[in-house]
């Protein structure tokens, strides 16, 4: 049986600098600053990046993280994987 998953996607924008996105990811997701910077760099280079994955049954957790990231000023989506 295939488990359904969702991803927390962050989209690049022209307002937030990589340093800010790195800090938000580190504080919100608990990522080490190096890992947070790598994610922020991928968001900048690719235009978007899935920063965290969740089992579908934990979609509510993804929604909580998304709310925090939106409040910080990031553009996010929850997408099926």
Secondary structure, DSSP 4 states (H G I P E B T S, - for coil): -PPPEEEEEEE--SSS-HHHHHHHHHHHH---HHHHHHHHHHHHHHSEEEEEEEEGGGHHHHHHHHHHHHHTT-EEEEEE-
